[in-house]
Amino acid sequence: MTTDNVQISMRRVVVTGMGIWSCIGQDLQTVTESLKQGRSGVIFDPKRVEYGLHSGLVGNVPRPDLKPLLPRKFRATMSEDAEYAYMAACQALEKSGITDEYLRQNEVGLIFGSEGATDCIVQAADIMAQEKEVTALQPNMLFQSEASSVSMNLSTIFHIKGINLTISAACASSSHAIGLATTLIRDGMQDSILVGGCCMLSEVSAPVYDAINGLSRRNDSPHKASCPFDEARDGIVHSGGAAALMLEDYEHAIERGADIFAEIVGIGVCSNGDEISAPTTMKVDVAMQRAIADAGIEAGDLDYICPMAASLINEDEYEAIAIDRLFRDKKAYVSSTESMTGHENFMAGASKTVYTILMMLNNFIAPNINLKTPSEAAKNLRIAKQTIQTPIQYAMINASGLGGTNCCIVVKNYSKSS
């Protein structure tokens, strides 16, 4: 496409910072080692069973102590997932070389995927049921319970002057955050955007999944409970935390003198337009095809696919069918990091992107642990059952959410960029 004979080209989008707060580590180095070793972060928490859940399984994510880090006026308005998001965001900003002074003087955007603070809403409802008086509620509950609580809090802490919003698209939330940020930077509307996703681990958000038999009930073997693509899988493991990435225009990053971790080269989105919870078809293959085309590569160029695969009975099967349809006889390895982390839900797209880039930087593919017998649809996939030492040039991260929303991201190894 040309205008006045001048070629218009999209700007390149690169990753200049990353941060993570998950059950397999709360810094990039620890997470890298966990991925290499195939180390599970899932535990059994008896309090969840006492609460009334059939599943006591959960990702072992420590609640951060923010007292030494933030004044009370900031901590008071933060929800649990905002606390996780703050820790991951601090790491990403530090890695990118973006300081508090820079944030105050320049326009940086913020887009996070989040479900909103369910526990705060439940707490407020319980207080009202008991007290029958609104003055019994703490004023800060308003800021904790908003669906945009995370971006609301982070934007004031980090002096955000660019775009500022929260995306809620179930398990695809933070992938869509990355996709939207990439589009805005490509089109020249923003130079840099802090993106990510976060998810609370409070048990109040788990009953709705447990009620439809969506959670694994292997309470006696927590490390083996999450088994994506295995024929004996029985549901997800509730997990969470936060992941963050600093995305920038390539020229902007170079001018700043920033280190570059990787490049976002492809985005593909679509919706199934089928049933709300258990679609009989899964159009993630459409999103994958669009992401590959957007990246300007062929399916055979991909070295690794980080699937959604959360250990759900139907959804894993549909995704396996889609991957097999596009990549049979291709070289791409497949492994689900959720076998180690459990299902990180609203943070999953961002965390999987961080995990994938860490593999890319360290020339390995993490194992899909707990895979004994691949399901019928997965038996033809090139699943990495053990850690594989190999360079990765192109990788794809899949995300799908309730309601049929799909988002796929293609990442390129910057050290191999031309």
C-alpha positions as semicolon CSV with decimal commas, in nm:
position;residue;x (nm);y (nm);z (nm)
1;M;0,000;0,000;0,000
2;T;0,139;0,342;-0,095
3;T;0,036;0,703;-0,045
4;D;0,186;0,967;-0,276
5;N;0,435;0,702;-0,390
6;V;0,575;0,676;-0,037
7;Q;0,596;0,321;0,099
8;I;0,422;0,277;0,434
9;S;0,569;0,007;0,654
10;M;0,476;-0,107;1,002
11;R;0,720;-0,037;1,280
12;R;0,899;-0,331;1,441
13;V;0,801;-0,426;1,796
14;V;1,065;-0,559;2,033
15;V;1,072;-0,683;2,392
16;T;1,316;-0,482;2,605
17;G;1,216;-0,601;2,951
18;M;1,048;-0,894;3,123
19;G;0,930;-0,978;3,473
20;I;0,763;-1,278;3,635
21;W;0,602;-1,372;3,967
22;S;0,485;-1,731;3,938
23;C;0,474;-2,064;4,116
24;I;0,795;-2,178;3,945
25;G;0,991;-1,870;4,048
26;Q;0,973;-1,501;4,120
27;D;1,262;-1,390;3,900
28;L;1,378;-1,471;3,549
29;Q;1,680;-1,679;3,652
30;T;1,485;-1,906;3,888
31;V;1,207;-1,951;3,634
32;T;1,460;-2,040;3,365
33;E;1,605;-2,315;3,585
34;S;1,258;-2,445;3,673
35;L;1,169;-2,467;3,304
36;K;1,494;-2,649;3,226
37;Q;1,443;-2,898;3,506
38;G;1,072;-2,949;3,448
39;R;1,004;-2,849;3,808
40;S;0,641;-2,830;3,913
41;G;0,513;-2,542;4,125
42;V;0,185;-2,709;4,219
43;I;0,100;-2,794;4,581
44;F;-0,193;-2,927;4,783
45;D;-0,349;-2,664;5,011
46;P;-0,584;-2,820;5,272
47;K;-0,748;-2,481;5,330
48;R;-0,906;-2,504;4,988
49;V;-1,074;-2,831;5,076
50;E;-1,185;-2,687;5,409
51;Y;-1,338;-2,402;5,212
52;G;-1,553;-2,656;5,027
53;L;-1,358;-2,726;4,710
54;H;-1,310;-3,081;4,585
55;S;-0,971;-2,974;4,452
56;G;-0,708;-2,860;4,699
57;L;-0,453;-2,809;4,422
58;V;-0,303;-2,468;4,354
59;G;0,009;-2,300;4,221
60;N;0,246;-2,216;4,507
61;V;0,272;-1,840;4,452
62;P;0,393;-1,636;4,753
63;R;0,206;-1,317;4,836
64;P;0,462;-1,033;4,808
65;D;0,540;-0,809;5,103
66;L;0,500;-0,459;4,963
67;K;0,557;-0,268;5,288
68;P;0,928;-0,205;5,218
69;L;0,850;-0,114;4,857
70;L;0,542;0,108;4,853
71;P;0,381;0,371;5,077
72;R;0,057;0,271;5,244
73;K;-0,150;0,502;5,019
74;F;-0,062;0,279;4,723
75;R;-0,089;-0,056;4,903
76;A;-0,433;0,029;5,043
77;T;-0,600;0,038;4,702
78;M;-0,433;-0,272;4,556
79;S;-0,600;-0,608;4,503
80;E;-0,413;-0,937;4,531
81;D;-0,350;-0,963;4,158
82;A;-0,236;-0,599;4,148
83;E;0,031;-0,688;4,402
84;Y;0,160;-0,967;4,179
85;A;0,143;-0,735;3,877
86;Y;0,348;-0,470;4,057
87;M;0,629;-0,715;4,130
88;A;0,644;-0,841;3,770
89;A;0,621;-0,486;3,632
90;C;0,910;-0,366;3,850
91;Q;1,129;-0,641;3,710
92;A;1,030;-0,564;3,350
93;L;1,098;-0,192;3,394
94;E;1,435;-0,258;3,558
95;K;1,540;-0,494;3,279
96;S;1,436;-0,240;3,018
97;G;1,634;0,037;3,182
98;I;1,325;0,253;3,225
99;T;1,352;0,451;3,549
100;D;1,101;0,641;3,758
101;E;1,244;0,965;3,619
102;Y;1,196;0,839;3,262
103;L;0,834;0,744;3,335
104;R;0,766;1,089;3,474
105;Q;0,912;1,264;3,171
106;N;0,799;1,037;2,886
107;E;0,481;0,878;2,757
108;V;0,470;0,506;2,831
109;G;0,150;0,300;2,800
110;L;0,007;0,021;3,015
111;I;-0,220;-0,270;2,914
112;F;-0,280;-0,564;3,148
113;G;-0,503;-0,869;3,134
114;S;-0,700;-0,930;3,456
115;E;-1,024;-1,080;3,583
116;G;-1,092;-0,815;3,846
117;A;-1,077;-0,864;4,221
118;T;-1,340;-1,130;4,291
119;D;-1,238;-1,170;4,654
120;C;-1,296;-0,803;4,732
121;I;-1,643;-0,812;4,578
122;V;-1,729;-1,121;4,783
123;Q;-1,591;-0,956;5,095
124;A;-1,802;-0,645;5,038
125;A;-2,112;-0,858;4,981
126;D;-2,049;-1,051;5,305
127;I;-2,008;-0,728;5,503
128;M;-2,330;-0,586;5,360
129;A;-2,521;-0,906;5,434
130;Q;-2,407;-0,895;5,796
131;E;-2,406;-0,521;5,872
132;K;-2,679;-0,393;5,637
133;E;-2,490;-0,063;5,625
134;V;-2,267;0,077;5,351
135;T;-2,054;0,273;5,599
136;A;-1,915;-0,061;5,714
137;L;-1,729;-0,084;5,383
138;Q;-1,378;0,053;5,352
139;P;-1,353;0,332;5,089
140;N;-1,050;0,162;4,934
141;M;-1,269;-0,135;4,837
142;L;-1,389;0,066;4,539
143;F;-1,040;0,076;4,389
144;Q;-0,970;-0,287;4,478
145;S;-1,291;-0,422;4,325
146;E;-1,297;-0,241;3,990
147;A;-1,242;-0,463;3,686
148;S;-0,962;-0,222;3,593
149;S;-0,810;-0,232;3,941
150;V;-0,472;-0,352;3,817
151;S;-0,415;-0,091;3,546
152;M;-0,572;0,173;3,772
153;N;-0,321;0,105;4,047
154;L;-0,013;0,048;3,832
155;S;-0,076;0,360;3,627
156;T;-0,063;0,583;3,935
157;I;0,238;0,405;4,083
158;F;0,438;0,423;3,759
159;H;0,314;0,765;3,639
160;I;0,170;0,622;3,318
161;K;0,093;0,889;3,058
162;G;0,014;0,671;2,757
163;I;-0,272;0,430;2,697
164;N;-0,400;0,281;3,024
165;L;-0,649;-0,005;3,039
166;T;-0,730;-0,358;3,152
167;I;-0,837;-0,635;2,914
168;S;-1,065;-0,916;3,024
169;A;-1,093;-1,203;2,776
170;A;-1,071;-1,506;3,006
171;C;-0,760;-1,716;2,950
172;A;-0,664;-1,512;2,641
173;S;-0,664;-1,179;2,829
174;S;-0,293;-1,108;2,846
175;S;-0,228;-1,241;2,494
176;H;-0,480;-0,988;2,367
177;A;-0,299;-0,724;2,577
178;I;0,022;-0,810;2,391
179;G;-0,163;-0,811;2,060
180;L;-0,326;-0,472;2,114
181;A;-0,001;-0,317;2,235
182;T;0,185;-0,456;1,935
183;T;-0,074;-0,307;1,699
184;L;-0,060;0,035;1,865
185;I;0,319;0,045;1,847
186;R;0,328;-0,080;1,488
187;D;0,085;0,193;1,384
188;G;0,287;0,465;1,555
189;M;0,029;0,549;1,821
190;Q;0,266;0,460;2,106
191;D;0,640;0,410;2,132
192;S;0,644;0,189;2,441
193;I;0,383;-0,005;2,636
194;L;0,418;-0,210;2,954
195;V;0,199;-0,517;2,898
196;G;0,119;-0,821;3,105
197;G;-0,134;-1,030;3,286
198;C;-0,214;-1,127;3,642
199;C;-0,438;-1,368;3,825
200;M;-0,526;-1,403;4,192
201;L;-0,514;-1,735;4,374
202;S;-0,786;-1,664;4,628
203;E;-1,010;-1,968;4,668
204;V;-1,322;-1,756;4,614
205;S;-1,258;-1,755;4,239
206;A;-1,226;-2,135;4,217
207;P;-1,571;-2,279;4,309
208;V;-1,727;-2,193;3,971
209;Y;-1,460;-2,403;3,798
210;D;-1,484;-2,686;4,052
211;A;-1,863;-2,694;4,017
212;I;-1,839;-2,792;3,650
213;N;-1,565;-3,049;3,720
214;G;-1,307;-2,823;3,559
215;L;-1,044;-2,865;3,833
216;S;-0,818;-3,164;3,877
217;R;-0,895;-3,363;4,191
218;R;-0,564;-3,548;4,219
219;N;-0,505;-3,409;4,566
220;D;-0,268;-3,689;4,658
221;S;-0,023;-3,616;4,376
222;P;-0,006;-3,238;4,320
223;H;0,312;-3,238;4,108
224;K;0,151;-3,483;3,864
225;A;-0,198;-3,334;3,859
226;S;-0,154;-3,105;3,559
227;C;-0,097;-3,331;3,259
228;P;-0,175;-3,157;2,929
229;F;-0,236;-3,382;2,629
230;D;-0,236;-3,697;2,845
231;E;-0,533;-3,926;2,796
232;A;-0,584;-3,946;3,176
233;R;-0,603;-3,568;3,237
234;D;-0,894;-3,468;3,459
235;G;-0,890;-3,087;3,471
236;I;-0,686;-2,777;3,538
237;V;-0,489;-2,676;3,845
238;H;-0,579;-2,327;3,967
239;S;-0,273;-2,103;3,949
240;G;-0,177;-1,741;3,901
241;G;0,066;-1,462;3,978
242;A;0,178;-1,212;3,716
243;A;0,400;-1,161;3,413
244;A;0,504;-0,839;3,243
245;L;0,686;-0,736;2,926
246;M;0,805;-0,399;2,802
247;L;0,722;-0,364;2,433
248;E;0,883;-0,088;2,228
249;D;0,924;0,039;1,878
250;Y;1,258;-0,095;1,755
251;E;1,403;0,245;1,664
252;H;1,287;0,390;1,995
253;A;1,456;0,107;2,185
254;I;1,780;0,144;1,988
255;E;1,783;0,518;2,049
256;R;1,743;0,455;2,423
257;G;2,029;0,207;2,416
258;A;1,804;-0,067;2,551
259;D;1,888;-0,436;2,542
260;I;1,649;-0,636;2,323
261;F;1,525;-0,978;2,434
262;A;1,310;-1,074;2,133
263;E;1,083;-0,940;1,862
264;I;0,705;-0,976;1,831
265;V;0,656;-1,049;1,461
266;G;0,309;-1,202;1,433
267;I;-0,036;-1,164;1,587
268;G;-0,347;-1,364;1,496
269;V;-0,693;-1,332;1,652
270;C;-1,040;-1,476;1,597
271;S;-1,344;-1,605;1,783
272;N;-1,511;-1,944;1,757
273;G;-1,865;-1,807;1,746
274;D;-1,984;-2,136;1,890
275;E;-2,084;-2,245;2,240
276;I;-1,978;-2,046;2,544
277;S;-1,801;-2,315;2,745
278;A;-1,731;-2,634;2,550
279;P;-1,720;-2,562;2,177
280;T;-1,741;-2,860;1,944
281;T;-1,492;-2,689;1,713
282;M;-1,189;-2,485;1,801
283;K;-1,078;-2,215;1,562
284;V;-0,741;-2,157;1,723
285;D;-0,605;-2,290;1,394
286;V;-0,741;-1,977;1,223
287;A;-0,560;-1,757;1,475
288;M;-0,243;-1,960;1,426
289;Q;-0,261;-1,925;1,048
290;R;-0,314;-1,550;1,078
291;A;-0,022;-1,512;1,317
292;I;0,207;-1,705;1,083
293;A;0,096;-1,497;0,785
294;D;0,140;-1,175;0,984
295;A;0,494;-1,283;1,069
296;G;0,568;-1,342;0,702
297;I;0,684;-1,699;0,759
298;E;0,567;-2,052;0,681
299;A;0,441;-2,312;0,927
300;G;0,761;-2,508;0,874
301;D;0,969;-2,215;1,000
302;L;0,841;-2,250;1,357
303;D;1,073;-2,429;1,598
304;Y;0,845;-2,434;1,903
305;I;0,478;-2,402;1,991
306;C;0,373;-2,314;2,347
307;P;0,009;-2,426;2,344
308;M;-0,283;-2,321;2,559
309;A;-0,317;-2,687;2,673
310;A;-0,427;-2,649;3,034
311;S;-0,507;-3,017;3,102
312;L;-0,877;-2,982;3,019
313;I;-1,041;-3,289;2,871
314;N;-1,206;-3,134;2,566
315;E;-1,008;-2,817;2,505
316;D;-0,668;-2,992;2,498
317;E;-0,807;-3,230;2,237
318;Y;-0,941;-2,954;2,012
319;E;-0,613;-2,766;2,026
320;A;-0,416;-3,082;1,951
321;I;-0,634;-3,140;1,645
322;A;-0,571;-2,783;1,528
323;I;-0,193;-2,808;1,580
324;D;-0,179;-3,146;1,409
325;R;-0,375;-3,010;1,115
326;L;-0,125;-2,728;1,060
327;F;0,204;-2,878;1,172
328;R;0,203;-3,249;1,102
329;D;0,538;-3,346;0,951
330;K;0,676;-3,004;1,046
331;K;0,974;-2,951;1,277
332;A;0,804;-2,757;1,557
333;Y;0,822;-2,906;1,905
334;V;0,521;-2,870;2,132
335;S;0,522;-2,851;2,512
336;S;0,276;-2,702;2,757
337;T;0,436;-2,506;3,041
338;E;0,106;-2,547;3,227
339;S;0,218;-2,901;3,309
340;M;0,456;-2,729;3,556
341;T;0,265;-2,415;3,653
342;G;-0,097;-2,521;3,643
343;H;-0,340;-2,292;3,464
344;E;-0,237;-1,930;3,510
345;N;-0,560;-1,811;3,348
346;F;-0,565;-1,432;3,294
347;M;-0,184;-1,410;3,310
348;A;-0,127;-1,717;3,089
349;G;-0,059;-1,543;2,758
350;A;0,197;-1,308;2,911
351;S;0,362;-1,574;3,128
352;K;0,387;-1,819;2,838
353;T;0,545;-1,545;2,629
354;V;0,802;-1,482;2,903
355;Y;0,865;-1,857;2,940
356;T;0,907;-1,895;2,564
357;I;1,150;-1,604;2,534
358;L;1,355;-1,744;2,824
359;M;1,379;-2,076;2,637
360;M;1,474;-1,885;2,323
361;L;1,749;-1,694;2,501
362;N;1,890;-2,011;2,655
363;N;1,855;-2,250;2,359
364;F;1,623;-2,510;2,509
365;I;1,265;-2,634;2,501
366;A;1,103;-2,706;2,835
367;P;0,942;-3,047;2,881
368;N;0,572;-3,126;2,881
369;I;0,593;-3,314;3,212
370;N;0,341;-3,571;3,335
371;L;0,277;-3,704;2,985
372;K;0,254;-4,082;3,000
373;T;0,011;-4,167;2,721
374;P;-0,073;-3,897;2,466
375;S;-0,441;-3,867;2,380
376;E;-0,566;-3,975;2,040
377;A;-0,548;-3,625;1,895
378;A;-0,206;-3,552;2,047
379;K;-0,028;-3,873;1,952
380;N;0,108;-3,727;1,626
381;L;0,237;-3,405;1,782
382;R;0,610;-3,361;1,834
383;I;0,573;-3,322;2,210
384;A;0,890;-3,260;2,409
385;K;0,868;-3,505;2,700
386;Q;1,214;-3,410;2,824
387;T;1,415;-3,089;2,807
388;I;1,561;-3,048;2,458
389;Q;1,872;-2,841;2,395
390;T;1,813;-2,666;2,064
391;P;1,818;-2,313;1,923
392;I;1,481;-2,146;1,865
393;Q;1,441;-1,886;1,593
394;Y;1,062;-1,864;1,572
395;A;0,811;-1,966;1,838
396;M;0,435;-1,940;1,872
397;I;0,228;-1,889;2,186
398;N;-0,140;-1,992;2,177
399;A;-0,419;-1,862;2,399
400;S;-0,791;-1,941;2,402
401;G;-1,060;-1,836;2,645
402;L;-1,420;-1,903;2,741
403;G;-1,659;-1,765;2,484
404;G;-1,429;-1,879;2,205
405;T;-1,175;-1,595;2,202
406;N;-0,837;-1,686;2,048
407;C;-0,507;-1,503;2,021
408;C;-0,177;-1,636;1,889
409;I;0,160;-1,462;1,903
410;V;0,474;-1,533;1,700
411;V;0,804;-1,434;1,859
412;K;1,140;-1,413;1,683
413;N;1,481;-1,461;1,839
414;Y;1,636;-1,115;1,818
415;S;1,992;-1,252;1,809
416;K;1,896;-1,423;1,484
417;S;1,723;-1,116;1,337
418;S;1,855;-0,977;1,016
